[in-house]
Amino acid sequence: MFDPVIAPSGTLLGLLQRGRGDGTLHALTAPRAEALAALNHCVLHDPRHDWQVENRSLYYARLYLDLNGELDAIEAHLFDPEDVLDSDESRTGLALAVLGHLASYGRLDALELLRRYAAHGVNWAWALDELALRDDDAGLRALAAPVLARFPRDPEGDAELAVAVRDAFEPRPWRLWADDPRESIASRVRAAQETGCFDRWQRQMSPTGPRPGWSVRAVFEWADQGVERGAALHVPAARCLTAVAGPEDRPEIVEAARSGDEGARCTALRYLADGNDPDALDLIEGAVATGSAPVVEAAVAAFERMRSLAAVGTARRWVHRPDALGAAAGRVLACRGGARDRDLVLAALREAVRGEGPDAQTLWTLVDGTGRLGIACAAPVLRHIYRETASSHLRGRAARALAATDPSFAAGFAIECLWDCEETTRELAARHAETGDNRVVERLRRLAADPAEEDEVQTAVRSRFGPDAPAV
């Protein structure tokens, strides 16, 4: 999947792509055709950089309900000929998740569309998972025959069916079909379930990787073999070293951290850093200066995990470096620095935004640290990140930092956040938003009554209506 093209934050499309609360508020006041066009564009062209982490489906489903939106565009997208050519889940996953939420709100057209796609679409497993949560037994039983027809009645087809049953995210349909009164369906599903259980047992009985009694050298060789296969194994290998290494093995581990092969060097650096070895910081600095890109990345990650006072003191020296280790030092101070480090963390935050923009990965930690340290003068930078980032998770972190640093948050961004796509951001808003705005009281009551809302959000809402809460 290519990185999505995100429209400017000041446009309706840009707001909806980012999942901002202002996107919903602007869509409800825009011409309906324009709002639906922007909404359909978001659902059919997933705007998330990481669709497995960021939430959008409930946000978009609620807007379809508010706009009384038709589902013709979603239907055309799902059953487009491209569905056969592009089987990537990212092409249809968001649309199917939106339909699932709409079905839970009682939209029968969404339910029927999910049933049709589960019977005929390429990404049928996702649709079936959505139906497993929302459809009745009769609706699911009707899908047994078309789903099983996807798997030929031969050894290869039976093997594929066993994998599908074993890896199903929601097992309810398969359990129903295993008890289906039609013996041809029930017997086939039961056989697939048994095969899947046997496969899982075989994997558990035949594990790959380290064994009891391995030496330090064997662990290093295993990590190097992973590099040859294109698999980074230094993190589990470092855990293995914790189990097998003794004090007498330290010289070998230090030497591997200084000049070993890639897998062994990354493993040794991680192990020594996790153990706060006295030579770890010097070895990390040397690895950044002389190592390959994977070694540098592993060294930086190992440094960021260190919790010692020595690591924090070294971070204060390294934070001015113009390399990856300098950036990591800023993140270490953001996580574990004290009040004396506020200026250093603020400088790192500003430099990251200037150099890498509002979506830089390093901002996640720096934004959290800004809020933790209560750096009030960082509020303008945090507001910029909040408005411009395409990551709804980073925006939520910026909102949390603003709640800790910006006195205007409760009467400003907190109100918008009540409509945000991320439940953690809505929870934050429910606790902070000032109720002088009539929209806040109405929104809080709607969230409290919405069965699709997360429990944490509703708990936060109830805290505003409880007997000890301020008047709402």
C-alpha positions, 0 to 999 in steps of 0.5 A, spaced: 500 500 500 502 506 498 502 512 503 496 516 502 496 523 500 493 527 505 490 534 503 491 540 507 489 541 514 484 547 513 480 543 508 474 539 509 477 533 506 484 534 510 480 534 517 476 528 515 482 524 513 486 526 519 480 524 523 479 530 527 473 532 531 473 539 527 472 534 521 465 532 523 463 539 525 465 542 519 462 536 515 455 537 518 455 545 516 457 544 509 453 542 503 451 535 504 453 533 497 460 536 499 461 532 505 458 526 503 464 526 497 469 527 502 467 522 507 466 517 501 473 519 499 476 517 506 473 511 506 474 508 499 482 511 500 484 509 507 488 515 509 491 512 515 499 511 515 498 505 519 491 502 518 492 496 524 493 502 529 489 508 528 482 508 528 477 511 523 471 506 522 467 508 528 468 516 526 466 515 519 460 510 521 457 516 525 458 521 520 454 517 515 449 516 520 449 524 521 448 525 514 444 519 512 449 517 507 447 512 502 452 506 501 452 506 493 459 508 493 462 503 498 458 498 494 461 500 488 468 500 491 467 493 494 464 490 488 469 493 483 473 488 478 479 491 482 477 487 488 479 481 484 486 484 482 488 487 488 486 482 494 490 487 499 486 487 506 488 495 506 483 496 499 477 494 503 478 493 510 476 500 512 470 500 508 468 493 511 469 496 518 465 502 517 459 497 514 460 493 521 459 499 525 453 501 521 450 494 522 451 495 529 447 501 529 441 498 525 443 500 518 440 494 514 443 496 508 450 495 511 448 488 514 446 486 507 452 489 503 456 485 508 453 479 507 454 479 499 461 481 500 462 475 505 459 471 500 462 473 493 468 478 495 476 477 495 476 480 502 471 475 505 474 473 511 474 480 514 467 481 512 465 475 516 469 477 522 464 483 522 458 479 521 460 474 527 459 480 531 453 483 529 449 478 525 444 473 527 445 465 527 440 465 521 444 470 517 451 466 518 448 459 517 446 462 510 453 464 508 456 457 510 455 454 503 458 460 499 464 460 504 466 453 503 465 453 496 471 457 496 475 451 498 475 446 493 474 439 495 481 436 494 487 436 499 489 443 497 483 446 498 482 442 505 488 445 507 487 452 505 480 451 509 484 448 515 488 455 515 482 459 514 478 456 520 485 456 525 486 463 523 479 466 524 479 472 528 472 471 530 470 463 531 463 464 532 461 462 524 465 456 524 462 454 531 455 455 528 457 451 521 460 445 525 453 444 528 450 445 522 444 440 520 447 439 513 452 434 514 456 436 508 457 442 511 458 440 519 463 434 517 467 439 513 468 444 518 469 439 524 475 436 520 478 443 518 478 444 526 481 438 527 486 439 522 488 446 525 488 444 532 493 438 530 497 443 526 498 448 532 500 442 537 505 440 532 508 447 532 508 447 539 512 441 539 517 443 534 519 450 536 525 453 532 530 457 535 534 457 542 534 450 546 536 449 553 543 448 554 545 453 548 552 457 549 553 464 548 556 463 542 550 459 539 546 465 541 550 469 537 550 464 531 543 464 531 542 471 531 547 472 525 543 466 521 537 471 522 540 476 519 542 472 513 535 470 512 532 477 513 530 476 520 532 481 526 533 476 531 537 480 536 531 482 541 529 475 543 537 473 542 538 478 548 533 475 552 536 468 551 543 471 553 540 473 559 538 466 561 545 463 558 550 468 560 554 468 566 560 473 569 565 469 565 562 470 559 562 478 559 569 479 555 566 475 549 559 479 549 563 485 550 568 483 544 561 482 540 558 488 542 565 492 539 566 488 533 562 482 532 558 480 526 551 484 525 547 479 529 551 478 534 553 485 535 546 488 535 544 482 540 550 484 545 549 491 545 542 490 547 544 485 552 549 490 555 544 496 555 539 492 559 544 490 564 546 497 565 553 494 564 559 500 565 561 499 558 555 499 555 555 507 553 562 507 550 560 501 546 553 504 543 557 510 541 562 506 538 557 502 534 553 509 532 560 511 529 562 504 526 556 500 525 552 498 519 545 501 519 542 496 522 547 496 528 546 503 529 539 502 529 540 497 534 545 501 538 540 507 538 534 503 541 538 500 546 540 506 549 533 509 549 532 503 553 537 504 559 534 507 565 540 509 569 542 515 572 549 515 568 544 514 561 541 520 563 547 524 564 550 522 558 544 524 554 545 531 556 552 531 553 549 527 547 543 531 546 547 536 541 549 531 537 547 532 529 546 524 529 541 519 531 544 518 537 543 526 539 536 525 537 535 519 541 538 523 547 533 528 546 528 522 547 531 519 553 531 526 557 523 527 555 522 520 558 527 520 564 529 527 565 528 532 570 526 540 570 533 542 569 532 538 562 526 542 559 530 547 555 533 541 552 527 537 550 523 543 548 529 544 543 529 537 541 521 538 539 522 544 535 528 541 531 524 535 530 518 539 527 523 543 523 527 538 520 522 532 519 515 535 519 509 534 524 509 526 522 516 525 525 516 518 529 521 522 534 515 526 536 511 521 539 516 521 545 518 528 545 511 530 545 509 525 551 515 528 555 513 535 554 507 534 557 510 530 563 515 536 564 510 541 564 513 545 558 508 551 558 512 555 552 511 549 548 504 550 547 505 553 540 509 547 537 504 542 540 498 546 537 502 546 530 503 538 531 495 537 533 493 541 527 498 538 522 499 531 523 496 526 519 497 521 525 491 520 530 495 517 535 500 523 535 494 528 535 492 524 541 498 525 545 499 532 543 492 533 546 494 530 552 500 534 552 496 541 551 492 539 557 498 539 561 501 545 559 496 550 555 490 553 560 486 554 554 486 547 552 479 546 556 475 551 552 479 550 545 481 543 542 478 539 548 471 541 545 473 539 538 476 532 541 469 530 543 468 528 536 475 525 535 476 518 531 481 516 537 477 513 543 483 515 548 482 522 545 475 523 546 476 520 553 481 526 555 476 531 552 470 528 556 474 529 562 477 536 560 472 540 556 469 546 559 461 546 558 460 553 557 459 551 550 452 548 549 455 543 544 459 540 549 453 538 554 449 535 548 455 531 546 457 528 552 450 526 553 450 523 546 456 519 548 453 516 554 448 513 551 451 511 545 452 503 545 458 503 540 462 508 545 468 505 549 467 504 556 473 508 558 470 514 554 463 513 558 466 512 564 469 519 563 463 522 561 459 519 567 464 523 572 462 529 569 455 527 571 456 524 577 453 527 584 460 530 586 462 533 579 461 540 577 454 542 574 454 540 567 
